[in-house]
Amino acid sequence: MKVALLMGGRSAEREISLRTGRGIAQALRNLGHEVTALDAANGRLLPAGEEEKGALPAEVVEKLPASSTSAVANASAIDEAEVVFLALHGGAGEDGTIQALLELAGKPYTGSGVLASALAMDKVASKRL
């Protein structure tokens, strides 16, 4: 299966997401899947087996405009993938933003949908529901 793996991103948890993503990429490859890893901060392709090393440093990502995240929806790896695996932590990775971009692009993805993700980030709303 062709899998696009989104990792990194713009949150304070970027480094752990890159580490998580590297492990997921290796596990999926070991299972025989074709994995293309991308940095969710800007849609940049990350080298197979060296995903963490190929990602931009956090201090560079912090200076990117917030709109750079939308490049993910137009990345050819996303377009070619059968499914998008989310290895994102915090912020835009868990608040429904990336999920909404993927839904607009018509791509299936792992994890919760837009509404569930957004509600989970609002702890008061989550507890009420």
All heavy atoms as an XYZ file, in Angstrom:
916
protein
N       0.846     -1.168      0.000
C       0.000      0.000      0.000
C       0.894      1.234      0.000
O       1.906      1.282      0.683
C      -0.908     -0.017      1.236
C      -1.777      1.208      1.349
S      -2.929      1.159      2.742
C      -4.144      0.063      2.076
N       0.487      2.258     -0.730
C       1.210      3.523     -0.750
C       0.722      4.384      0.410
O      -0.452      4.732      0.480
C       0.984      4.265     -2.062
C       1.743      3.708     -3.218
C       1.610      4.622     -4.412
C       2.505      4.138     -5.533
N       2.534      5.110     -6.627
N       1.659      4.717      1.296
C       1.341      5.479      2.506
C       2.136      6.769      2.522
O       3.357      6.752      2.344
C       1.685      4.660      3.770
C       1.371      5.452      5.030
C       0.963      3.322      3.770
N       1.439      7.876      2.726
C       2.107      9.155      2.987
C       2.089      9.324      4.501
O       1.040      9.200      5.134
C       1.383     10.305      2.305
N       3.238      9.553      5.076
C       3.370      9.686      6.522
C       3.660     11.140      6.861
O       4.662     11.697      6.424
C       4.507      8.785      7.016
C       4.913      8.889      8.465
C       3.767      8.485      9.386
C       6.136      8.033      8.728
N       2.740     11.759      7.594
C       2.939     13.148      8.019
C       3.532     13.167      9.414
O       2.990     12.558     10.342
C       1.610     13.910      8.005
C       1.059     14.263      6.642
C      -0.245     15.034      6.780
C       2.056     15.060      5.833
N       4.623     13.890      9.558
C       5.332     13.964     10.823
C       5.925     15.358     10.990
O       5.863     16.162     10.070
C       6.428     12.888     10.854
C       7.394     12.978      9.688
S       8.393     11.496      9.417
C       9.418     11.480     10.840
N       6.481     15.623     12.151
C       7.107     16.925     12.386
C       6.089     17.979     12.735
O       5.571     18.021     13.842
N       5.772     18.826     11.777
C       4.794     19.882     11.995
C       5.370     21.080     12.731
O       6.583     21.219     12.873
N       4.472     21.950     13.205
C       4.877     23.219     13.783
C       4.715     23.298     15.301
O       4.991     24.326     15.893
C       4.060     24.338     13.145
C       4.188     24.399     11.642
C       3.276     25.455     11.051
N       3.543     26.761     11.600
C       4.426     27.631     11.130
N       5.144     27.309     10.079
N       4.590     28.809     11.684
N       4.266     22.257     15.939
C       3.990     22.337     17.373
C       5.272     22.242     18.199
O       6.340     21.890     17.690
C       3.025     21.226     17.800
O       3.707     20.019     18.005
N       5.139     22.517     19.473
C       6.259     22.382     20.404
C       6.691     20.922     20.525
O       7.785     20.642     21.014
C       5.859     22.930     21.772
N       5.862     20.012     20.052
C       6.158     18.584     20.119
C       6.747     18.057     18.805
O       6.719     16.859     18.528
C       4.890     17.823     20.493
C       4.352     18.228     21.859
C       3.056     17.534     22.208
O       3.006     16.300     22.137
O       2.103     18.257     22.556
N       7.308     18.958     18.006
C       7.874     18.617     16.699
C       8.893     17.479     16.794
O       8.841     16.524     16.027
C       8.515     19.858     16.087
C       9.264     19.610     14.801
C       9.816     20.905     14.204
N      10.625     20.648     13.039
C      10.166     20.273     11.858
N       8.860     20.104     11.677
N      10.974     20.059     10.845
N       9.846     17.593     17.703
C      10.930     16.607     17.780
C      10.407     15.205     18.101
O      10.858     14.226     17.505
C      11.980     17.036     18.799
C      12.655     18.363     18.477
C      13.252     18.430     17.077
O      13.871     17.442     16.630
O      13.107     19.479     16.421
N       9.460     15.106     19.014
C       8.916     13.781     19.351
C       8.109     13.234     18.176
O       8.112     12.034     17.904
C       8.096     13.785     20.670
C       7.791     12.353     21.121
C       6.811     14.572     20.549
C       8.968     11.540     21.519
N       7.440     14.107     17.425
C       6.704     13.673     16.246
C       7.661     13.128     15.186
O       7.371     12.118     14.539
C       5.886     14.832     15.670
O       5.305     14.466     14.447
N       8.799     13.777     15.014
C       9.790     13.284     14.054
C      10.321     11.923     14.483
O      10.481     11.017     13.656
C      10.944     14.287     13.915
C      10.584     15.586     13.195
C      11.710     16.604     13.353
C      10.275     15.341     11.725
N      10.556     11.751     15.761
C      11.038     10.477     16.290
C       9.973      9.398     16.120
O      10.254      8.273     15.695
C      11.413     10.639     17.766
C      12.427      9.646     18.243
C      13.019     10.006     19.601
N      13.490     11.385     19.631
C      13.242     12.230     20.631
N      12.565     11.845     21.687
N      13.701     13.463     20.597
N       8.731      9.750     16.464
C       7.614      8.822     16.300
C       7.469      8.428     14.833
O       7.316      7.243     14.501
C       6.305      9.467     16.785
O       6.423      9.785     18.165
C       5.102      8.572     16.555
N       7.514      9.421     13.966
C       7.359      9.185     12.532
C       8.408      8.259     11.962
O       8.112      7.383     11.147
N       9.652      8.452     12.393
C      10.733      7.582     11.918
C      10.440      6.134     12.279
O      10.594      5.221     11.465
C      12.070      8.005     12.508
C      13.238      7.145     12.036
C      14.515      7.580     12.701
N      14.249      7.843     14.113
C      14.867      7.251     15.117
N      15.792      6.367     14.899
N      14.564      7.530     16.369
N       9.981      5.892     13.508
C       9.654      4.531     13.937
C       8.485      3.949     13.168
O       8.508      2.775     12.778
N       7.471      4.761     12.951
C       6.302      4.298     12.193
C       6.697      3.986     10.757
O       6.286      2.961     10.195
C       5.172      5.341     12.243
C       4.605      5.429     13.656
C       4.083      5.034     11.214
C       3.663      6.602     13.878
N       7.496      4.859     10.152
C       7.935      4.637      8.770
C       8.660      3.301      8.650
O       8.384      2.511      7.737
C       8.826      5.782      8.315
N       9.558      3.032      9.578
C      10.313      1.779      9.535
C       9.391      0.575      9.720
O       9.505     -0.426      9.009
C      11.416      1.769     10.590
C      12.334      0.582     10.470
C      13.004      0.511      9.104
O      13.612      1.483      8.657
N      12.872     -0.609      8.428
N       8.469      0.666     10.666
C       7.535     -0.438     10.902
C       6.673     -0.704      9.670
O       6.473     -1.863      9.287
C       6.651     -0.132     12.113
N       6.178      0.346      9.039
C       5.353      0.177      7.841
C       6.165     -0.405      6.687
O       5.678     -1.271      5.951
C       4.721      1.514      7.431
C       3.616      2.029      8.337
C       3.230      3.465      7.972
C       2.389      1.123      8.283
N       7.399      0.047      6.541
C       8.261     -0.513      5.492
C       8.552     -1.991      5.758
O       8.566     -2.794      4.822
C       9.558      0.288      5.394
C       9.359      1.663      4.787
C      10.677      2.422      4.617
N      10.382      3.765      4.162
C      10.602      4.874      4.877
N      11.170      4.808      6.083
N      10.276      6.055      4.384
N       8.780     -2.333      7.017
C       9.024     -3.740      7.370
C       7.825     -4.617      7.035
O       7.985     -5.815      6.789
C       9.364     -3.878      8.852
C      10.735     -3.338      9.194
O      11.564     -3.086      8.317
N      10.978     -3.121     10.481
N       6.631     -4.030      7.039
C       5.411     -4.765      6.689
C       5.162     -4.784      5.178
O       4.165     -5.323      4.722
C       4.207     -4.158      7.408
C       4.192     -4.352      8.926
C       3.082     -3.506      9.560
C       3.994     -5.824      9.262
N       6.060     -4.152      4.415
C       5.956     -4.184      2.964
C       5.244     -3.008      2.327
O       4.979     -3.030      1.122
N       4.942     -1.981      3.087
C       4.267     -0.808      2.524
C       5.274      0.164      1.926
O       6.427      0.239      2.357
C       3.438     -0.098      3.598
C       2.363     -0.965      4.168
N       1.237     -1.330      3.458
C       2.248     -1.562      5.376
C       0.474     -2.103      4.207
N       1.073     -2.262      5.377
N       4.824      0.886      0.926
C       5.633      1.923      0.293
C       5.345      3.237      1.028
O       4.245      3.770      0.922
C       5.252      2.035     -1.183
C       6.075      3.007     -1.972
C       5.642      3.054     -3.429
O       5.177      2.033     -3.967
O       5.750      4.144     -4.016
N       6.312      3.734      1.768
C       6.112      4.890      2.639
C       6.888      6.098      2.129
O       8.087      6.002      1.858
C       6.556      4.583      4.086
C       6.360      5.794      4.984
C       5.799      3.384      4.631
N       6.187      7.215      2.026
C       6.815      8.495      1.728
C       6.526      9.414      2.900
O       5.366      9.667      3.226
C       6.250      9.111      0.429
O       6.421      8.176     -0.631
C       6.957     10.407      0.096
N       7.586      9.877      3.550
C       7.429     10.741      4.722
C       7.515     12.211      4.312
O       8.351     12.581      3.494
C       8.492     10.420      5.758
N       6.634     13.011      4.910
C       6.626     14.453      4.665
C       6.585     15.193      5.986
O       5.952     14.742      6.937
C       5.371     14.870      3.880
C       5.201     14.315      2.497
C       4.195     13.201      2.545
C       4.718     15.411      1.595
N       7.195     16.366      5.987
C       7.119     17.236      7.150
C       5.835     18.042      7.034
O       5.621     18.750      6.046
C       8.329     18.163      7.199
C       8.454     18.905      8.502
O       7.423     19.136      9.178
O       9.590     19.286      8.845
N       4.979     17.933      8.014
C       3.688     18.629      7.982
C       3.838     20.140      8.119
O       2.891     20.875      7.864
C       2.782     18.099      9.088
N       5.019     20.614      8.476
C       5.230     22.053      8.605
C       5.230     22.756      7.252
O       4.820     23.907      7.137
C       6.543     22.348      9.325
N       5.677     22.023      6.208
C       5.818     22.663      4.900
C       5.675     21.724      3.706
O       5.897     22.127      2.575
C       7.169     23.373      4.827
C       8.335     22.432      5.001
O       8.166     21.235      5.195
N       9.538     22.967      4.932
N       5.339     20.468      3.949
C       5.163     19.509      2.860
C       6.457     18.956      2.298
O       6.446     18.232      1.307
N       7.579     19.248      2.938
C       8.896     18.799      2.466
C       9.029     17.279      2.577
O       8.702     16.689      3.609
C       9.965     19.483      3.312
C      11.381     19.097      2.998
C      12.326     19.784      3.983
N      13.688     19.368      3.764
C      14.715     20.176      3.843
N      14.539     21.434      4.162
N      15.925     19.729      3.640
N       9.538     16.640      1.514
C       9.800     15.202      1.538
C      10.986     14.926      2.444
O      11.975     15.662      2.421
C      10.104     14.687      0.134
C       8.934     14.639     -0.839
C       9.424     14.237     -2.219
C       7.870     13.685     -0.354
N      10.892     13.859      3.220
C      11.961     13.484      4.130
C      12.591     12.187      3.645
O      11.873     11.277      3.213
C      11.408     13.327      5.549
C      10.758     14.589      6.126
C      10.112     14.295      7.471
C      11.777     15.706      6.235
N      13.913     12.084      3.698
C      14.591     10.900      3.154
C      14.281      9.625      3.939
O      14.284      9.634      5.171
C      16.077     11.262      3.246
C      16.156     12.318      4.297
C      14.838     13.054      4.265
N      14.018      8.561      3.216
C      13.689      7.270      3.831
C      14.816      6.801      4.742
O      15.982      6.795      4.358
C      13.422      6.225      2.755
N      14.446      6.451      5.983
C      15.398      5.971      6.956
C      16.163      7.064      7.683
O      16.849      6.808      8.655
N      16.053      8.283      7.197
C      16.757      9.419      7.810
C      15.798     10.591      7.967
O      16.193     11.750      7.838
C      17.947      9.817      6.946
C      18.874      8.666      6.678
C      20.320      9.022      6.910
O      20.639     10.210      7.038
O      21.133      8.095      6.975
N      14.559     10.272      8.262
C      13.514     11.299      8.319
C      13.867     12.435      9.274
O      13.702     13.602      8.926
C      12.169     10.671      8.705
C      11.569      9.780      7.640
C      12.074      8.339      7.647
O      12.857      7.977      8.555
O      11.698      7.585      6.738
N      14.353     12.098     10.451
C      14.685     13.140     11.437
C      15.812     14.036     10.944
O      15.755     15.257     11.083
C      15.099     12.514     12.774
C      13.958     11.943     13.570
C      14.458     11.313     14.852
O      14.763     10.111     14.848
O      14.520     12.040     15.859
N      16.828     13.445     10.358
C      17.981     14.215      9.877
C      17.601     15.120      8.705
O      18.195     16.172      8.509
C      19.108     13.278      9.462
C      19.744     12.556     10.619
C      20.832     11.622     10.137
C      21.379     10.802     11.290
N      22.337      9.797     10.841
N      16.636     14.700      7.905
C      16.240     15.468      6.727
C      15.262     16.597      7.004
O      14.987     17.414      6.131
N      14.750     16.648      8.222
C      13.768     17.682      8.576
C      14.471     18.984      8.936
O      15.593     18.991      9.447
C      12.923     17.210      9.759
N      13.800     20.079      8.658
C      14.332     21.388      9.037
C      14.395     21.500     10.555
O      13.532     20.966     11.254
C      13.428     22.501      8.499
C      13.359     22.673      6.988
C      12.296     23.705      6.627
C      14.708     23.070      6.430
N      15.389     22.220     11.079
C      15.449     22.444     12.528
C      14.239     23.259     13.004
O      13.692     24.075     12.252
C      16.737     23.239     12.723
C      17.503     23.108     11.451
C      16.513     22.796     10.377
N      13.845     23.045     14.246
C      12.675     23.723     14.812
C      12.777     25.233     14.701
O      11.781     25.908     14.422
C      12.480     23.308     16.268
N      13.972     25.792     14.893
C      14.115     27.248     14.833
C      13.874     27.798     13.426
O      13.448     28.939     13.265
C      15.476     27.710     15.376
C      16.687     27.115     14.707
C      17.150     25.789     15.310
O      16.470     25.221     16.184
O      18.213     25.308     14.875
N      14.100     27.002     12.399
C      13.797     27.412     11.027
C      12.292     27.313     10.784
O      11.679     28.203     10.197
C      14.588     26.559     10.004
C      14.149     26.867      8.577
C      16.085     26.772     10.174
N      11.698     26.225     11.252
C      10.258     26.011     11.080
C       9.461     27.119     11.766
O       8.459     27.593     11.227
C       9.845     24.615     11.611
C       8.343     24.465     11.679
C      10.450     23.536     10.728
N       9.916     27.560     12.930
C       9.221     28.626     13.666
C       9.107     29.907     12.846
O       8.170     30.681     13.033
C       9.955     28.930     14.974
C       9.837     27.836     16.006
C      10.726     28.066     17.221
O      11.381     29.129     17.310
O      10.767     27.166     18.076
N      10.028     30.124     11.919
C      10.036     31.343     11.102
C       9.213     31.216      9.822
O       9.007     32.198      9.130
C      11.475     31.733     10.779
C      12.257     32.109     12.021
C      13.697     32.398     11.711
C      14.439     32.698     13.016
N      15.864     32.775     12.848
N       8.758     30.000      9.519
C       7.928     29.804      8.326
C       6.552     30.409      8.560
O       6.031     30.373      9.676
C       7.756     28.312      8.030
C       8.991     27.523      7.604
C       8.651     26.035      7.523
C       9.524     28.018      6.284
N       5.922     30.958      7.514
C       4.554     31.449      7.696
C       3.608     30.287      7.991
O       3.827     29.170      7.516
C       4.224     32.105      6.351
C       5.193     31.532      5.376
C       6.410     31.118      6.152
N       2.587     30.545      8.778
C       1.624     29.498      9.140
C       0.999     28.873      7.896
O       0.660     27.690      7.888
C       0.550     30.070     10.053
N       0.873     29.641      6.837
C       0.263     29.143      5.606
C       1.094     28.054      4.937
O       0.590     27.340      4.066
C       0.043     30.294      4.626
O       1.284     30.898      4.287
N       2.357     27.883      5.334
C       3.194     26.849      4.709
C       2.652     25.450      4.964
O       2.915     24.531      4.194
C       4.643     26.971      5.185
O       4.736     26.747      6.572
N       1.864     25.282      6.013
C       1.255     23.979      6.310
C       0.327     23.537      5.190
O       0.201     22.343      4.917
C       0.494     24.043      7.644
O       1.430     24.375      8.664
C      -0.150     22.719      7.995
N      -0.308     24.482      4.515
C      -1.261     24.122      3.455
C      -0.571     23.453      2.270
O      -1.232     22.799      1.465
C      -2.052     25.347      2.996
O      -1.188     26.289      2.390
N       0.764     23.563      2.161
C       1.493     22.888      1.087
C       1.320     21.377      1.170
O       1.443     20.679      0.171
C       2.971     23.261      1.136
N       1.013     20.883      2.352
C       0.818     19.447      2.547
C      -0.307     18.925      1.652
O      -0.177     17.875      1.034
C       0.519     19.135      4.032
C       0.058     17.713      4.224
C       1.743     19.430      4.878
N      -1.399     19.658      1.575
C      -2.561     19.204      0.803
C      -2.248     19.090     -0.685
O      -2.885     18.306     -1.392
C      -3.740     20.138      1.022
N      -1.268     19.849     -1.162
C      -0.930     19.839     -2.586
C       0.297     19.006     -2.909
O       0.712     18.955     -4.057
C      -0.713     21.275     -3.067
C      -1.965     22.107     -2.936
O      -3.055     21.641     -3.221
N      -1.816     23.334     -2.484
N       0.889     18.363     -1.922
C       2.094     17.561     -2.161
C       1.765     16.347     -3.017
O       0.752     15.678     -2.807
C       2.691     17.118     -0.827
N       2.629     16.058     -3.969
C       2.377     14.925     -4.863
C       2.344     13.601     -4.090
O       1.596     12.699     -4.461
C       3.422     14.874     -5.977
O       4.716     14.705     -5.437
N       3.121     13.488     -3.017
C       3.112     12.251     -2.214
C       1.743     12.014     -1.589
O       1.301     10.871     -1.472
C       4.181     12.321     -1.136
N       1.059     13.087     -1.208
C      -0.298     12.961     -0.658
C      -1.249     12.522     -1.758
O      -2.069     11.632     -1.582
C      -0.774     14.294     -0.024
C       0.118     14.703      1.140
C      -2.236     14.209      0.386
C       0.017     13.841      2.370
N      -1.120     13.143     -2.900
C      -1.984     12.831     -4.035
C      -1.838     11.369     -4.462
O      -2.825     10.708     -4.776
C      -1.654     13.763     -5.205
C      -2.624     13.621     -6.344
O      -3.847     13.602     -6.088
O      -2.164     13.530     -7.504
N      -0.625     10.853     -4.443
C      -0.353      9.492     -4.897
C      -0.648      8.425     -3.835
O      -0.781      7.251     -4.160
C       1.112      9.386     -5.328
C       1.431     10.252     -6.530
C       2.926     10.419     -6.777
O       3.728      9.732     -6.094
O       3.279     11.229     -7.634
N      -0.749      8.827     -2.583
C      -0.941      7.862     -1.492
C      -2.353      7.294     -1.478
O      -3.316      7.964     -1.833
C      -0.656      8.539     -0.154
N      -2.437      6.064     -1.001
C      -3.742      5.446     -0.795
C      -4.302      5.844      0.562
O      -5.515      5.865      0.750
C      -3.607      3.924     -0.888
C      -3.206      3.448     -2.272
C      -2.882      1.967     -2.284
O      -3.838      1.157     -2.173
O      -1.687      1.619     -2.398
N      -3.406      6.129      1.501
C      -3.814      6.556      2.839
C      -2.717      7.462      3.405
O      -1.546      7.319      3.060
C      -4.064      5.341      3.771
C      -2.778      4.590      4.052
C      -4.739      5.761      5.054
N      -3.128      8.377      4.276
C      -2.181      9.251      4.961
C      -2.148      8.836      6.427
O      -3.187      8.773      7.082
C      -2.580     10.735      4.828
C      -1.597     11.629      5.574
C      -2.667     11.129      3.350
N      -0.957      8.544      6.919
C      -0.769      8.152      8.307
C      -0.295      9.379      9.072
O       0.707      9.988      8.724
C       0.275      7.030      8.395
C       0.263      6.299      9.705
C      -0.156      4.985      9.771
C       0.663      6.918     10.869
C      -0.161      4.298     10.972
C       0.654      6.247     12.082
C       0.239      4.940     12.132
N      -1.022      9.742     10.117
C      -0.680     10.924     10.904
C       0.180     10.539     12.102
O      -0.256      9.777     12.965
C      -1.950     11.633     11.381
C      -2.895     12.110     10.278
C      -4.111     12.784     10.880
C      -2.187     13.036      9.311
N       1.389     11.072     12.131
C       2.303     10.864     13.260
C       2.606     12.226     13.887
O       3.741     12.546     14.189
C       3.580     10.187     12.785
N       1.571     13.016     14.040
C       1.727     14.385     14.540
C       1.306     14.473     15.993
O       0.428     13.742     16.439
C       0.891     15.341     13.692
C       1.301     15.395     12.216
C       0.252     16.135     11.406
C       2.666     16.031     12.071
N       1.928     15.373     16.701
C       1.621     15.602     18.111
C       1.327     17.081     18.317
O       2.020     17.929     17.774
C       2.810     15.211     18.998
C       3.175     13.777     18.945
N       2.485     12.820     19.637
C       4.161     13.128     18.281
C       3.039     11.641     19.420
N       4.049     11.799     18.594
N       0.307     17.384     19.117
C       0.009     18.756     19.499
C      -0.497     19.623     18.357
O      -0.521     19.235     17.200
N      -0.928     20.814     18.720
C      -1.318     21.856     17.770
C      -2.033     21.389     16.525
O      -2.999     20.645     16.592
N      -1.535     21.848     15.389
C      -2.185     21.584     14.102
C      -2.277     20.095     13.771
O      -3.076     19.711     12.927
C      -1.453     22.316     12.985
N      -1.476     19.276     14.421
C      -1.535     17.838     14.148
C      -2.699     17.151     14.803
O      -3.153     16.108     14.354
N      -3.211     17.739     15.880
C      -4.277     17.090     16.638
C      -5.543     17.936     16.749
O      -6.524     17.472     17.311
C      -3.772     16.763     18.053
C      -2.651     15.745     18.078
C      -2.198     15.409     19.495
O      -2.998     15.533     20.436
O      -1.028     15.034     19.658
N      -5.533     19.145     16.224
C      -6.683     20.039     16.425
C      -7.693     20.030     15.285
O      -8.653     20.777     15.295
C      -6.222     21.467     16.700
C      -5.582     22.140     15.497
O      -5.492     21.505     14.423
O      -5.160     23.307     15.638
N      -7.481     19.196     14.290
C      -8.407     19.091     13.166
C      -7.961     19.844     11.926
O      -8.546     19.684     10.862
N      -6.914     20.645     12.033
C      -6.447     21.443     10.893
C      -5.949     20.554      9.765
O      -6.407     20.681      8.617
C      -5.322     22.410     11.336
O      -5.819     23.233     12.381
C      -4.846     23.264     10.183
N      -5.015     19.674     10.062
C      -4.478     18.773      9.031
C      -5.570     17.850      8.528
O      -5.683     17.578      7.333
C      -3.289     17.959      9.581
C      -2.078     18.862      9.811
C      -2.933     16.787      8.671
C      -1.403     19.380      8.566
N      -6.415     17.377      9.438
C      -7.514     16.500      9.049
C      -8.436     17.203      8.041
O      -8.871     16.593      7.063
C      -8.299     16.057     10.288
C      -7.527     15.143     11.208
C      -6.625     15.862     12.204
O      -6.357     17.054     12.113
N      -6.132     15.115     13.189
N      -8.712     18.480      8.277
C      -9.563     19.241      7.346
C      -8.893     19.387      5.983
O      -9.554     19.226      4.942
C      -9.885     20.611      7.935
N      -7.595     19.662      5.971
C      -6.872     19.755      4.694
C      -6.942     18.440      3.923
O      -7.156     18.437      2.711
C      -5.407     20.126      4.938
C      -5.108     21.571      5.281
C      -3.642     21.733      5.681
C      -5.441     22.484      4.116
N      -6.780     17.334      4.657
C      -6.824     16.033      3.987
C      -8.225     15.714      3.485
O      -8.383     15.127      2.409
C      -6.310     14.945      4.928
C      -4.821     15.054      5.256
C      -4.449     14.074      6.360
C      -3.977     14.835      4.012
N      -9.235     16.092      4.239
C     -10.613     15.876      3.772
C     -10.896     16.706      2.525
O     -11.529     16.220      1.587
C     -11.603     16.163      4.894
C     -11.582     15.051      5.919
C     -12.759     15.039      6.872
O     -13.788     15.689      6.593
O     -12.644     14.355      7.908
N     -10.416     17.939      2.508
C     -10.595     18.774      1.317
C      -9.878     18.172      0.113
O     -10.338     18.311     -1.016
C     -10.089     20.195      1.566
C     -10.954     21.043      2.489
C     -10.246     22.346      2.839
C     -12.312     21.322      1.853
N      -8.760     17.510      0.365
C      -8.009     16.858     -0.707
C      -8.601     15.491     -1.069
O      -8.163     14.857     -2.016
C      -6.543     16.692     -0.295
N      -9.588     15.030     -0.293
C     -10.230     13.744     -0.574
C      -9.379     12.538     -0.221
O      -9.524     11.479     -0.830
N      -8.482     12.678      0.762
C      -7.593     11.586      1.126
C      -8.000     10.944      2.443
O      -8.228     11.637      3.437
C      -6.152     12.093      1.273
C      -5.536     12.623      0.001
C      -5.672     11.722     -1.185
C      -4.748     10.571     -1.250
N      -4.786      9.827     -2.506
N      -8.074      9.633      2.497
C      -8.323      8.955      3.778
C      -7.081      9.077      4.657
O      -5.951      9.107      4.160
C      -8.588      7.512      3.377
C      -7.951      7.349      2.048
C      -7.949      8.693      1.388
N      -7.295      9.144      5.962
C      -6.196      9.298      6.908
C      -6.494      8.534      8.180
O      -7.632      8.168      8.449
C      -5.942     10.782      7.218
C      -7.152     11.527      7.719
C      -7.447     11.594      9.077
C      -8.013     12.158      6.834
C      -8.569     12.274      9.541
C      -9.126     12.838      7.281
C      -9.399     12.899      8.629
O     -10.513     13.568      9.081
N      -5.454      8.306      8.962
C      -5.595      7.582     10.220
C      -6.019      8.548     11.318
O      -5.813      9.752     11.226
C      -4.278      6.917     10.627
O      -3.277      7.929     10.806
C      -3.822      5.912      9.585
N      -6.610      8.014     12.358
C      -6.965      8.822     13.517
C      -8.363      9.399     13.445
O      -9.170      9.033     12.590
N      -8.623     10.320     14.347
C      -9.948     10.936     14.464
C     -10.193     11.952     13.360
O      -9.257     12.494     12.775
C     -10.069     11.644     15.819
O      -9.910     10.721     16.869
N     -11.473     12.224     13.116
C     -11.858     13.202     12.114
C     -11.712     14.631     12.606
O     -11.226     14.888     13.719
N     -12.149     15.575     11.801
C     -11.995     17.001     12.084
C     -12.692     17.389     13.391
O     -12.076     17.975     14.283
C     -12.541     17.858     10.919
C     -12.468     19.341     11.252
C     -11.787     17.560      9.636
N     -13.960     17.074     13.524
C     -14.720     17.496     14.703
C     -14.194     16.849     15.981
O     -13.966     17.534     16.983
C     -16.205     17.188     14.534
C     -17.109     17.619     15.686
C     -16.993     19.116     15.942
C     -18.554     17.231     15.380
N     -13.968     15.558     15.945
C     -13.458     14.869     17.138
C     -12.089     15.411     17.537
O     -11.806     15.597     18.728
C     -13.377     13.368     16.890
N     -11.252     15.690     16.562
C      -9.925     16.234     16.850
C     -10.029     17.614     17.481
O      -9.361     17.905     18.475
C      -9.098     16.316     15.565
O      -8.871     15.027     15.044
N     -10.859     18.464     16.900
C     -11.024     19.821     17.431
C     -11.585     19.791     18.852
O     -11.111     20.520     19.731
C     -11.929     20.634     16.518
N     -12.565     18.942     19.079
C     -13.146     18.847     20.423
C     -12.161     18.298     21.441
O     -12.138     18.732     22.595
C     -14.407     17.991     20.407
C     -15.649     18.654     19.819
C     -16.772     17.649     19.676
C     -16.075     19.836     20.672
N     -11.329     17.370     21.028
C     -10.354     16.786     21.947
C      -9.332     17.823     22.405
O      -8.803     17.725     23.514
C      -9.648     15.607     21.292
N      -9.060     18.823     21.593
C      -8.109     19.871     21.975
C      -8.721     20.860     22.962
O      -8.014     21.562     23.662
C      -7.604     20.621     20.737
C      -6.701     19.792     19.855
S      -5.180     19.236     20.639
C      -4.228     20.735     20.638
N     -10.045     20.909     23.000
C     -10.739     21.792     23.947
C     -11.196     20.922     25.114
O     -12.252     20.301     25.065
C     -11.922     22.467     23.261
C     -12.640     23.461     24.140
O     -12.558     23.357     25.390
O     -13.305     24.345     23.585
N     -10.396     20.907     26.156
C     -10.658     19.993     27.277
C     -11.989     20.278     27.973
O     -12.679     19.359     28.396
C      -9.520     20.048     28.295
C      -8.157     19.710     27.713
C      -8.177     18.391     26.953
C      -6.820     18.122     26.335
N      -6.841     17.258     25.191
N     -12.375     21.531     28.070
C     -13.659     21.873     28.704
C     -14.810     21.311     27.876
O     -15.718     20.682     28.411
C     -13.781     23.404     28.879
C     -15.172     23.772     29.388
C     -12.714     23.925     29.830
N     -14.762     21.524     26.567
C     -15.814     21.004     25.687
C     -15.837     19.477     25.707
O     -16.901     18.863     25.703
C     -15.641     21.520     24.271
N     -14.659     18.861     25.728
C     -14.569     17.402     25.779
C     -15.241     16.845     27.028
O     -15.985     15.864     26.961
C     -13.108     16.941     25.771
O     -12.518     17.245     24.546
N     -14.982     17.468     28.155
C     -15.560     16.995     29.407
C     -17.078     17.171     29.414
O     -17.798     16.336     29.940
C     -14.932     17.722     30.589
C     -13.518     17.282     30.852
C     -12.890     18.024     32.007
C     -11.443     17.588     32.181
N     -10.798     18.290     33.279
N     -17.555     18.256     28.818
C     -19.018     18.477     28.752
C     -19.697     17.420     27.906
O     -20.780     16.966     28.221
C     -19.324     19.858     28.192
C     -19.432     20.914     29.258
C     -20.023     22.162     28.693
N     -19.050     22.676     27.716
C     -18.824     23.947     27.498
N     -19.517     24.864     28.109
N     -17.929     24.332     26.644
N     -19.055     17.058     26.794
C     -19.642     16.048     25.907
C     -19.518     14.669     26.526
O     -20.303     13.804     26.333
C     -18.970     16.079     24.533
C     -19.314     17.297     23.701
C     -18.500     17.298     22.417
C     -20.797     17.309     23.351
